[in-house]
Amino acid sequence: MDALLNKAIDRVNSFCNLVHMWAKNQGFWKLHDIAASSNQKGGFKAIKHALIAQKLALISSECAEALEADRKGLYCTKYDLESVEQAPDANKKEMFEQHIKNSIGDELADIIIRTGDLAGYLEIDLQKHIALKMEYNNSKPQWNGKSY
């Protein structure tokens, strides 16, 4: 399992860094940049923690949206994904909105993207955290000794 897990997560940190760079370019970290350039270091620390709290709240909101998607039965099929993937660029956005947007897969993707962005910002080695957490979880009894 260790070799398979390591192979599966081998590019997690690259993904996190790429997503964070994209989010910065999109302006999602503008307040951080403004605070970092100010001379008030204590104020910067407070803004940094407020931004982290905001990002965690946004991840939580994506989880709630995924729950609602499941409650509403909003799933997309492999056919939907392939259709959007193969659509001409001029139609891709409209087809995405029609076939994928707000589905549980779409919301799970948002969770991973936002998590990767935050991990990239905090320079967290998510690959190692995942590997060590899976190793730890593997040492616990089935269902962690609980009924669900």
C-alpha positions as CSV (number, residue, x, y, z in Angstrom):
1,M,0.0,0.0,0.0
2,D,2.8,2.4,0.8
3,A,4.3,2.3,-2.7
4,L,0.8,2.7,-4.3
5,L,-0.1,5.6,-1.9
6,N,3.2,7.4,-2.6
7,K,2.7,7.0,-6.3
8,A,-0.8,8.4,-6.1
9,I,0.1,11.4,-4.1
10,D,3.4,12.1,-5.7
11,R,2.3,15.4,-7.3
12,V,0.1,16.8,-4.5
13,N,2.6,19.6,-3.5
14,S,3.1,20.6,-7.1
15,F,-0.7,20.8,-7.5
16,C,-1.0,22.9,-4.3
17,N,1.7,25.3,-5.5
18,L,0.1,25.6,-8.9
19,V,-3.4,26.3,-7.5
20,H,-2.0,28.8,-5.1
21,M,-0.1,30.7,-7.8
22,W,-3.4,30.7,-9.9
23,A,-5.4,32.0,-7.0
24,K,-2.9,34.8,-6.4
25,N,-3.0,35.7,-10.1
26,Q,-6.8,35.8,-9.9
27,G,-6.6,38.3,-7.0
28,F,-7.8,36.0,-4.2
29,W,-4.8,36.9,-2.0
30,K,-4.8,40.7,-2.7
31,L,-5.5,41.6,1.0
32,H,-2.5,39.5,2.0
33,D,-0.2,41.3,-0.5
34,I,-1.5,44.7,0.7
35,A,-0.9,43.7,4.4
36,A,2.5,42.3,3.7
37,S,3.6,45.6,2.1
38,S,2.5,47.6,5.1
39,N,4.9,48.6,7.9
40,Q,2.6,47.3,10.6
41,K,3.9,43.7,11.3
42,G,1.4,43.0,14.1
43,G,-1.4,44.1,11.7
44,F,-0.1,41.8,9.1
45,K,-0.1,38.8,11.4
46,A,-3.8,39.5,12.3
47,I,-4.7,39.8,8.6
48,K,-2.9,36.6,7.8
49,H,-4.9,34.7,10.4
50,A,-8.1,36.3,9.3
51,L,-7.3,35.2,5.7
52,I,-6.6,31.6,6.9
53,A,-9.9,31.6,8.8
54,Q,-11.7,32.9,5.7
55,K,-10.2,30.2,3.5
56,L,-11.1,27.5,5.9
57,A,-14.7,28.9,6.0
58,L,-14.8,28.8,2.2
59,I,-13.7,25.2,2.2
60,S,-16.5,24.4,4.7
61,S,-19.0,26.2,2.5
62,E,-17.9,24.0,-0.4
63,C,-18.5,20.9,1.8
64,A,-22.0,22.2,2.4
65,E,-22.6,22.7,-1.3
66,A,-21.4,19.2,-2.0
67,L,-23.9,17.9,0.6
68,E,-26.7,19.9,-1.1
69,A,-25.7,18.5,-4.5
70,D,-26.0,15.0,-3.1
71,R,-29.3,15.8,-1.5
72,K,-30.6,17.1,-4.8
73,G,-29.1,14.1,-6.8
74,L,-26.9,16.4,-8.8
75,Y,-24.4,14.0,-10.3
76,C,-22.8,14.2,-13.7
77,T,-22.0,11.2,-15.8
78,K,-18.8,10.2,-17.6
79,Y,-20.6,11.1,-20.8
80,D,-21.3,14.7,-19.4
81,L,-17.6,15.1,-18.5
82,E,-16.4,13.8,-21.9
83,S,-18.9,16.0,-23.8
84,V,-17.7,19.1,-22.0
85,E,-14.1,18.1,-22.4
86,Q,-14.5,17.6,-26.2
87,A,-16.7,20.6,-26.8
88,P,-15.3,23.4,-28.9
89,D,-13.8,26.2,-26.8
90,A,-16.7,28.6,-27.8
91,N,-19.2,26.2,-26.2
92,K,-17.2,24.8,-23.3
93,K,-18.3,27.3,-20.6
94,E,-22.0,27.0,-21.5
95,M,-21.8,23.2,-21.6
96,F,-19.9,23.1,-18.2
97,E,-22.6,25.3,-16.6
98,Q,-25.3,23.0,-18.1
99,H,-23.9,19.6,-17.4
100,I,-21.3,19.9,-14.5
101,K,-21.8,23.1,-12.5
102,N,-23.1,22.6,-9.0
103,S,-22.8,18.8,-9.2
104,I,-21.2,16.9,-6.4
105,G,-18.1,16.3,-8.5
106,D,-17.9,20.1,-9.2
107,E,-18.2,20.9,-5.5
108,L,-15.6,18.2,-4.5
109,A,-13.2,19.7,-7.0
110,D,-13.8,23.1,-5.3
111,I,-12.9,21.6,-1.9
112,I,-9.7,20.2,-3.3
113,I,-8.8,23.4,-5.2
114,R,-9.4,25.6,-2.1
115,T,-7.5,23.2,0.1
116,G,-4.6,23.1,-2.3
117,D,-4.6,26.9,-2.4
118,L,-4.4,27.2,1.4
119,A,-1.8,24.5,1.7
120,G,0.3,26.2,-1.0
121,Y,0.0,29.5,0.8
122,L,1.0,28.0,4.1
123,E,3.8,26.0,2.5
124,I,2.5,22.8,4.0
125,D,3.9,19.6,2.7
126,L,0.5,18.0,2.1
127,Q,2.1,15.0,0.4
128,K,3.8,14.0,3.6
129,H,0.8,14.9,5.7
130,I,-1.4,12.6,3.6
131,A,1.1,9.8,3.6
132,L,1.6,9.9,7.4
133,K,-2.1,10.3,8.1
134,M,-2.9,7.3,5.9
135,E,-0.2,5.3,7.7
136,Y,-1.6,6.3,11.0
137,N,-5.2,5.6,9.9
138,N,-4.0,2.1,8.7
139,S,-2.8,1.4,12.3
140,K,-6.3,1.9,13.8
141,P,-9.0,-0.8,14.0
142,Q,-11.6,-1.0,11.2
143,W,-14.0,2.0,11.4
144,N,-11.7,3.3,14.2
145,G,-13.6,1.1,16.6
146,K,-16.8,3.0,16.1
147,S,-20.2,2.0,14.6
148,Y,-19.9,4.4,11.7
